[in-house]
Structure formats: C-alpha cells, structure tokens
Amino acid sequence: MRYTSRPATSRFALAAALTIFGSIAFAEGVSVSPATLTLIDVPSSAPMSAAAVDLAALGYSELEFFTEGTAQRYRGATLGKMETAEVIDGGYPYRSRVLLRRPAPEAFNGTLVVEWTNVTAGQDIDFAFAEMYEHLLSQGYAVAVISAQKGGVDRLKTWNPDRYGSLSVDADNTDPQGGVVDTCVAGPECPADPLAWDIFSQTAAALKETGEGAPLAGYDITTVVALGQSQSAFRLSGYYNAIQPLTGLFDGFLFDDLATQLRGDQTVPAITVNSEVTADMFPPAAPSDFVRIWDLAGAAHSSVYGAEYVDRMVLRDASYPGTNEPLSFTDTLASQNCAMPSSYSEVDTGAALSAALVSLEAWAEEGAPAPQSQIFARDADGKVLRDAQGLPIGGLQLPEFAVPATSYAINGPTVFCTLSGYSQDLTAEEMTARYGTKNAYVAAVRATGQALTEAGYLLAADAETSVARAQAVDFTQ
C-alpha cells in the first residue's frame, strides 16, 4: 500500500499575527507537505514497540508505515526559545516510521492523538500511551506514534536491519550563521535532530488526510492532539513555542511531565500533567489563558501501571539486552542502588492524562476552557512546600494520594531513582489505625473521586477504578 498526500497549506500559511512581549510581530507561515506513507510489509518480522495489548480484542488494528519526504531545518527551535522559528533551508531527505492504531471507522470518536516517542532509554517508547491506553482504546481514539529522532531510528535499525535498514533522519546540524541548528535536550552525548520538527509535522499532516487510499480514509477527524512524555514533552514544548505558530497543525497539546515554559500568546490549548518527583528538578513553568498545569501529588515519572505496560513491551521485543537474558524496563533500575526500593507510584498518571485529554477536546471543539491549574505551593526559591510528613502542599490530589493506601517519598540518590519514585503499601494494621474500617476507607475514596469528577479532573470510569482498587485493600478484622 502506498499513499501519497497532496500538499497542505495551514490556516497560518499567509501570515500569523503573534503577540510577543506586548508587541505584534507577523511571522510567515510554512506550507506543510504531507509525508509519503508506505505500509511496511515484512512477513518475517513484527514492528518494534508495537502495542503491548491485544488490540484485536478491543476492535483495533495496528499498521506500521514508512514515513518519508524532504524536511526543512529551522533556526530558533531549541529548548527555552519563546519566539517563532524561521526556516534556514530545506530539501533534506528522511525516512522514518509511524505506528497507527485505529478502531473501525464507525467506532472512531473523531480525535487523532499523535505521540512523539521518547528516546531517552535508547529506543522508541510511547510512555504516554502506556499510561492512558485503556482510555484511548476504550473510547475510540485513533493513535499515531511517530519516530522523529535519530536515537530511536538508529535503534530500530540495529534491532532489525531487514525491516528498518533503509531508515535515515540524518542531516547537517551546522547553522550557516554560526553555531548549531539543534541542541539535544538530554545532554551533549546524544545526537541532534534538526529534521525532527518536519518529520513530526509532515507525518501528522499525512495522517490527517482522509481521502481515498489514506490510512484514515473514511474517518471523520475533528480534532488532532499532540502528545509527549518527558524528553518528548521537552521536544513538544519547543514545537508549541516555535513551530506550531508556523504550521497550525494541532488543535491541542498534552504533555506528560517535564514540559518547559509555554508561550502565553498562543490560542492553542495545552495541558501539562507533572509528576511530584520532577517538581524540584527544573524551574516551575507558569500557566496562562490557554495553558493549564496540573501538578500531580505523589506521582512518579512513570506510574506502576505505565511501567507494567512498558515492561511487557520491551520483554516481548527483547530490546533491552542483558548479560544473560533480556531486561525489563524495571530491571534496568536495579543497578542504581536506590536508597529505597524503586517501586514507582500507585498515583494513576493515566487517569489525570485521560481527564486532561477530554478537557482539551472540549476546549478545542467547543471553546470550553479546561479546569484551572492545580499547582504545588512553593517557597521563595521555587521549591515545593511540604507538610510535616514530607508530602507536597497543593497540586492535584487523586484518590490514591488524598486517601492513601501507600506511603510516598522522594527517592534517591541518582536521578533515575528519583524519577522511579517510591511507594510502599500500608499494612492492614496501619490501614485500620488510619481509617477505622474498610467501609470508611472505601467511602472516602468514593467521595474524593466524585468531587474530582464533578470538577473535571477525573473521569467517572477512573473514579470507579479507584473505588475498585480500594475495595481490594486488606484491613484487619
């Protein structure tokens, strides 16, 4: 199957009026030429990082495409920049890949979610999908997972040269005006990605096409949301600030931890769901009229639920080769010698992300603003204020934190120990001492979930999941 899209010009193609630091600047838009998508058909192998869940049982199919075209390089699309980027030059060929998970057309809910894969672990991992896949797959979303960066593409090539050997996203990173075009957000040792912006844009533009022969032909796409976690959230922050004003491709942005400061002069809605464990690692970002920040009390960089999904995926793919056998994502933390066991957190990041996505859809489609930001209280130095138990003050407090069955703490000493978090189940005796009876505990969880649902920070289905988890907790008699 080969699908060649027609050139698409964004609604910003003539000019975008942008208010920057109180003045008006006009930035010329760019025409986004959709990538060419070619179905990857290698019967002897399966896609790397394919969904680690039975999609067919949920009425879904998963297709993998080569995505290719010619990309431009941009000046000013680097971490911390708050102005629209400018095109340096173009004509750089690339070939990468995209995974598309789609329901039947009649089950599609109208929203295409496009995730920028995280490559910090040395391969493509769709961490945000891992956190919220149950909502996405039960509610009829189409989900695309784009490999936009060299770190992920190079691992695809070594993992299966027969399937992925033709991939290339390389380009000169030298700016003709001096310096470099792109700076790696993870440090100087990782590769730069000057073509990543157009790879992401052009692939998303191709997936938005619904004409005959397109991957989503017959699907009525009303909303397109960009999604990214951690390193990918850094990248998408740059996209929001520097590239989105040029392309106008996305209707909303959803960040799963570590989004940087977003421009306050855009009218594209964005929500960031931050973990507690990263709250003191970087200067806190501020919300604005179209930006919401939900600081998630007790949350680790990956929840226990997201980590379980990723473990299934990397063990199936044997993509983390150990000395004697493949490693899981969790296994890789064992060498960190953390001060406390790295057990992640039971605070359900995916539940907050799901509520945020629903809010983004309503904001983009109906103009109904999302619930207000929920931010940690901070001292004069920007550090999180904590109570006598060391727990954060403020933020969004889901039932698992507000009515806990576990203890929470910031782990260490390495950054990976901190990111993985720490939680430990309270004993049956401790639960009884804290709540008295199991009925009282479950009732408190239910009341907290109901209040959050009414306020728009939790979906009813996830509130019920919290109650079900509470009912499974042991109490002394």
VOGU-3710 file (C-alpha; in Angstrom, 3 decimals, decimal comma):
1> mrytsrpats> 0,000/0,000/0,000  1,373/3,392/-0,912  -0,320/6,651/-0,163  0,959/9,973/-1,494  -0,693/13,033/0,010  -1,354/16,305/-1,696  0,426/19,405/-0,333  -1,457/21,003/2,528  -1,305/24,654/3,471  -2,120/25,513/7,066
11> rfalaaalti> -4,513/28,234/8,091  -1,374/30,158/9,045  0,099/29,856/5,535  -0,195/33,548/4,654  0,604/35,140/7,982  0,182/34,550/11,675  -0,350/37,504/13,935  1,599/36,810/17,104  1,728/38,990/20,202  5,257/38,733/21,581
21> fgsiafaegv> 6,202/40,518/24,801  3,480/43,088/24,331  4,227/43,896/20,694  2,808/42,485/17,482  5,058/40,506/15,174  3,975/38,883/11,935  5,544/35,532/11,154  5,081/33,976/7,752  3,583/30,502/7,929  5,004/27,459/6,223
31> svspatltli> 3,318/25,093/3,853  3,402/21,584/5,289  3,854/18,963/2,593  2,447/15,705/3,977  4,875/12,841/4,128  4,544/9,828/1,862  3,322/6,852/3,875  4,171/3,335/2,697  2,854/0,283/4,501  5,699/-1,808/5,934
41> dvpssapmsa> 5,088/-5,406/4,961  7,826/-7,761/6,150  6,065/-11,042/6,961  9,090/-12,468/8,756  9,035/-9,781/11,459  6,750/-7,592/13,550  7,097/-3,906/14,420  9,330/-2,895/17,266  7,427/-1,144/20,083  4,078/-2,387/18,791
51> aavdlaalgy> 1,202/-2,130/21,251  1,647/-4,434/24,239  -2,049/-5,163/24,481  -4,488/-7,276/22,449  -5,727/-4,625/20,052  -7,903/-7,002/18,039  -9,904/-7,884/21,143  -10,651/-4,185/21,543  -11,699/-3,702/17,922  -8,422/-2,092/16,864
61> selefftegt> -5,837/-2,744/14,188  -2,234/-1,578/14,118  -0,405/-0,627/10,946  3,191/0,458/10,510  4,284/2,809/7,733  7,490/4,208/6,407  7,110/7,985/6,519  9,334/9,884/4,138  9,779/13,213/2,470  12,107/16,193/2,433
71> aqryrgatlg> 12,456/18,321/5,533  13,462/21,854/6,338  15,821/22,997/9,063  14,700/25,709/11,486  16,565/28,350/13,430  15,233/29,123/16,892  13,528/25,797/17,624  15,605/24,929/20,668  14,906/24,460/24,344  13,770/27,621/26,106
81> kmetaevidg> 13,077/29,665/22,980  9,842/31,654/23,197  9,628/33,005/19,662  8,520/31,583/16,349  11,255/29,751/14,462  12,475/30,666/10,990  13,298/28,347/8,116  17,011/28,046/7,359  16,840/25,825/4,294  15,196/22,656/3,015
91> gypyrsrvll> 15,481/19,645/0,764  16,809/17,192/3,356  15,508/13,680/2,644  14,373/11,482/5,512  12,781/8,102/6,003  11,378/7,093/9,377  8,371/5,130/10,604  4,978/5,646/12,252  2,685/3,194/14,033  -1,047/3,777/13,630
101> rrpapeafng> -3,596/2,210/15,973  -7,097/2,698/14,655  -10,582/1,466/15,529  -13,172/0,658/12,895  -14,361/3,883/11,213  -17,793/3,623/12,832  -16,190/3,375/16,296  -13,872/6,374/15,796  -14,622/9,264/18,151  -13,167/11,975/15,911
111> tlvvewtnvt> -9,864/12,603/17,725  -6,455/11,649/16,394  -3,774/11,584/19,091  -0,205/11,872/17,784  2,578/10,877/20,201  6,206/11,880/19,774  8,116/8,848/21,040  10,549/9,186/23,921  14,106/8,025/23,107  15,872/8,599/26,432
121> agqdidfafa> 16,107/4,843/27,004  17,890/4,412/23,682  14,824/3,261/21,767  11,301/4,376/20,897  8,932/4,121/23,864  5,452/5,620/23,848  5,314/6,271/27,593  2,197/8,442/27,446  0,241/5,771/25,581  1,463/3,301/28,199
131> emyehllsqg> -0,143/5,413/30,929  -3,500/6,027/29,278  -4,037/3,246/26,729  -7,143/1,926/28,466  -8,950/5,233/27,957  -7,687/5,717/24,418  -8,651/2,231/23,269  -11,993/2,062/25,054  -13,176/5,428/23,743  -12,410/5,112/20,032
141> yavavisaqk> -9,370/7,356/19,573  -7,002/6,874/16,657  -3,419/6,924/17,943  -0,266/7,535/15,916  3,228/7,003/17,329  5,926/8,827/15,361  9,661/8,084/15,404  11,024/11,586/14,879  14,500/11,305/16,367  17,788/9,684/15,431
151> ggvdrlktwn> 18,214/7,881/18,752  15,051/5,870/18,196  15,603/5,377/14,481  19,140/4,058/14,956  17,891/1,502/17,486  15,220/0,353/15,052  17,964/-0,297/12,507  20,109/-2,355/14,867  17,097/-4,228/16,260  16,003/-5,434/12,825
161> pdrygslsvd> 18,134/-4,341/9,854  15,930/-6,226/7,389  12,853/-4,296/8,442  14,357/-0,909/9,228  17,728/-0,750/7,474  16,565/1,886/4,992  15,653/4,442/7,668  17,583/7,698/7,909  16,907/11,001/9,660  20,433/12,419/9,455
171> adntdpqggv> 21,251/15,979/8,433  23,974/18,563/8,888  23,492/20,319/12,226  25,638/23,353/11,396  23,874/26,698/11,214  25,310/28,768/8,335  25,102/31,796/10,627  27,242/30,020/13,209  26,610/27,525/15,946  24,284/24,552/15,707
181> vdtcvagpec> 20,747/24,149/14,459  19,505/21,719/17,099  20,593/21,024/20,675  19,921/17,657/22,271  17,859/18,163/25,429  19,314/15,092/27,146  22,911/16,288/27,046  25,838/16,615/24,641  26,322/12,867/24,247  23,058/12,272/22,366
191> padplawdif> 22,534/13,100/18,692  20,943/16,294/17,467  17,734/16,157/15,452  17,435/19,133/13,097  14,831/17,350/10,946  12,603/16,160/13,790  10,193/19,090/13,570  9,273/18,453/9,936  9,234/14,673/10,366  6,623/15,117/13,084
201> sqtaaalket> 4,670/17,792/11,180  4,682/16,099/7,792  3,736/12,699/9,211  0,881/14,210/11,204  -0,266/16,102/8,101  -0,318/12,846/6,104  -2,369/11,124/8,806  -4,886/13,975/8,808  -5,681/13,226/5,171  -8,883/11,199/4,788
211> gegaplagyd> -9,125/10,858/1,010  -9,225/7,588/-0,864  -6,271/5,358/-0,090  -5,214/7,284/3,021  -4,590/5,301/6,240  -7,564/7,064/7,826  -9,766/7,211/4,734  -13,390/7,286/5,807  -12,582/8,599/9,284  -14,130/11,934/10,244
221> ittvvalgqs> -11,244/13,646/12,029  -12,376/16,691/14,004  -9,511/17,169/16,492  -5,786/16,417/16,418  -3,843/16,427/19,691  -0,061/16,245/20,029  1,206/14,132/22,930  4,610/13,612/24,545  6,228/12,451/27,785  9,429/13,683/29,482
231> qsafrlsgyy> 12,108/14,089/26,789  9,305/14,163/24,225  7,490/16,768/26,306  10,640/18,897/26,130  10,554/18,494/22,350  6,852/19,260/22,098  7,355/22,364/24,230  9,743/23,583/21,572  7,233/22,626/18,913  4,428/24,513/20,676
241> naiqpltglf> 6,531/27,643/21,071  8,442/27,736/17,797  6,811/25,506/15,153  3,068/25,362/15,848  2,690/29,108/15,106  4,053/28,338/11,625  2,154/25,137/10,841  -1,101/25,418/12,797  -1,323/21,626/12,572  -2,537/20,703/16,034
251> dgflfddlat> -5,710/21,610/17,883  -4,303/20,855/21,328  -1,185/19,721/23,166  -0,990/17,268/26,058  2,279/16,996/27,997  3,071/14,118/30,360  5,687/15,592/32,703  8,560/17,992/32,076  7,046/20,434/29,623  9,008/23,674/29,732
261> qlrgdqtvpa> 7,521/27,153/29,862  4,938/27,602/27,096  4,209/30,859/25,358  1,246/32,754/26,722  0,366/34,465/23,444  -0,988/31,397/21,644  -4,617/30,345/21,496  -3,930/26,635/21,065  -4,941/24,918/24,329  -2,328/22,919/26,218
271> itvnsevtad> -2,335/20,954/29,464  0,716/19,670/31,314  0,351/16,872/33,869  3,501/16,989/36,024  4,816/14,417/38,474  5,841/15,285/42,001  9,281/13,691/41,616  10,353/16,170/38,918  8,881/19,237/40,595  12,198/20,479/42,038
281> mfppaapsdf> 14,417/19,433/39,129  13,651/22,420/36,898  12,245/25,926/37,346  8,450/25,709/37,538  6,507/26,739/34,463  3,618/29,179/34,732  0,106/28,747/33,307  -1,639/31,269/31,078  -5,004/31,803/29,406  -4,597/28,761/27,151
291> vriwdlagaa> -2,170/26,727/29,252  -3,098/24,635/32,281  -0,648/22,948/34,662  -1,770/20,031/36,821  0,915/19,122/39,359  0,142/15,560/40,396  0,835/14,950/44,087  2,559/11,650/44,828  3,171/10,831/41,173  6,410/9,353/39,860
301> hssvygaeyv> 7,792/9,920/36,375  6,113/6,629/35,426  3,256/5,146/37,407  3,286/1,486/38,359  0,618/0,940/35,686  2,608/2,612/32,902  5,785/0,785/33,940  3,994/-2,572/33,810  2,927/-1,848/30,220  6,448/-0,836/29,153
311> drmvlrdasy> 7,903/-3,929/30,824  5,625/-6,138/28,720  6,654/-4,334/25,559  10,429/-4,394/25,982  10,482/-8,002/27,225  8,437/-9,106/24,226  10,797/-7,264/21,873  13,937/-8,281/23,811  15,081/-4,746/23,101  16,976/-4,262/26,396
321> pgtneplsft> 19,622/-6,976/26,052  21,044/-8,092/29,381  24,113/-10,239/30,066  22,184/-13,499/30,051  18,627/-12,573/29,098  16,576/-9,549/28,039  15,837/-6,945/30,701  12,574/-5,264/31,523  12,287/-1,507/31,912  12,071/-2,050/35,674
331> dtlasqncam> 15,136/-4,331/35,676  17,291/-1,516/34,339  16,730/0,410/37,582  18,121/-2,389/39,753  21,708/-1,262/39,177  21,005/2,218/40,514  21,326/1,193/44,194  18,457/3,418/45,160  18,025/4,485/48,775  14,532/2,976/48,723
341> pssysevdtg> 13,156/0,194/46,528  12,144/1,600/43,150  8,503/0,633/43,137  7,034/3,542/41,179  3,821/5,166/42,399  0,226/3,994/42,541  -0,978/7,514/41,779  -2,587/6,963/38,376  -0,942/9,377/35,954  -3,005/7,909/33,124
351> aalsaalvsl> -6,232/8,895/34,869  -5,122/12,530/35,042  -3,936/12,445/31,420  -7,256/10,990/30,292  -9,225/13,731/32,031  -6,864/16,319/30,562  -7,369/14,919/27,047  -11,152/15,083/27,366  -10,822/18,665/28,615  -8,561/19,552/25,672
361> eawaeegapa> -11,103/18,170/23,228  -13,886/20,271/24,720  -11,631/23,310/24,728  -10,609/22,875/21,097  -14,005/21,854/19,750  -16,405/23,902/21,866  -14,304/26,664/23,355  -14,947/25,393/26,882  -11,766/26,076/28,912  -10,254/23,214/30,874
371> pqsqifarda> -10,430/23,185/34,684  -8,000/25,562/36,294  -4,370/24,772/37,045  -3,568/22,851/40,219  -0,067/23,835/41,275  2,149/22,916/44,208  2,760/25,626/46,782  6,379/26,811/46,561  8,801/28,855/48,610  10,662/31,960/47,514
381> dgkvlrdaqg> 13,266/29,806/45,756  10,610/27,931/43,787  10,930/24,696/45,778  7,856/22,676/46,689  6,491/23,333/50,164  5,838/20,204/52,195  3,844/19,320/55,297  5,150/17,681/58,460  5,056/14,270/56,762  7,122/15,489/53,826
391> lpigglqlpe> 4,143/15,449/51,442  3,616/18,278/48,952  1,181/21,061/49,702  -1,300/21,769/46,916  -1,392/20,264/43,462  -3,914/17,844/42,035  -4,588/15,123/44,604  -6,131/11,989/43,111  -7,823/9,431/45,414  -4,672/7,274/45,624
401> favpatsyai> -2,871/10,237/47,222  -5,669/12,016/49,058  -6,923/8,773/50,657  -3,723/6,702/50,534  -3,173/3,002/50,982  0,563/3,520/50,457  3,310/5,782/51,754  5,084/8,160/49,366  8,586/9,630/49,425  11,174/11,179/47,095
411> ngptvfctls> 13,775/8,547/46,244  17,495/8,922/45,539  20,400/9,286/45,233  20,572/9,094/41,419  18,213/10,908/39,091  16,779/7,596/37,873  15,997/6,590/41,456  14,218/9,904/41,919  12,269/9,503/38,695  11,118/5,995/39,551
421> gysqdltaee> 9,637/7,196/42,813  8,913/5,281/45,963  5,734/3,912/47,471  5,081/1,151/49,949  1,772/-0,448/50,804  0,492/0,322/54,277  -0,068/-2,769/56,367  -3,539/-3,947/57,256  -2,940/-2,721/60,799  -1,859/0,701/59,558
431> mtarygtkna> -4,935/0,952/57,339  -7,202/0,122/60,269  -5,454/2,632/62,524  -5,814/5,353/59,885  -9,365/4,769/58,649  -11,048/2,613/61,258  -12,989/0,381/58,926  -12,723/-0,696/55,325  -16,157/0,756/54,617  -14,998/4,149/55,864
441> yvaavratgq> -11,878/3,963/53,671  -13,793/2,995/50,545  -16,381/5,710/51,223  -13,607/8,325/51,469  -12,090/7,158/48,175  -15,505/7,295/46,521  -16,241/10,799/47,824  -12,849/12,104/46,697  -13,275/10,610/43,240  -16,762/12,043/42,887
451> alteagylla> -15,592/15,538/43,815  -12,728/15,356/41,316  -15,081/14,066/38,615  -17,503/16,919/39,185  -14,608/19,392/38,977  -13,328/17,860/35,705  -10,029/16,449/36,974  -11,037/12,791/36,844  -13,290/10,760/34,558  -16,132/8,784/36,079
461> adaetsvara> -14,669/5,476/34,862  -11,341/6,209/36,548  -13,074/7,248/39,760  -14,767/3,837/39,772  -11,412/2,165/39,166  -10,066/3,908/42,267  -13,012/2,546/44,262  -12,398/-0,969/42,939  -8,748/-0,762/43,948  -9,780/0,451/47,400
471> qavdftq> -12,135/-2,468/47,817  -9,223/-4,848/47,230  -7,101/-3,402/50,053  -6,622/-5,560/53,157  -7,826/-4,476/56,584  -7,527/-6,151/59,953  -10,762/-7,571/61,280
//
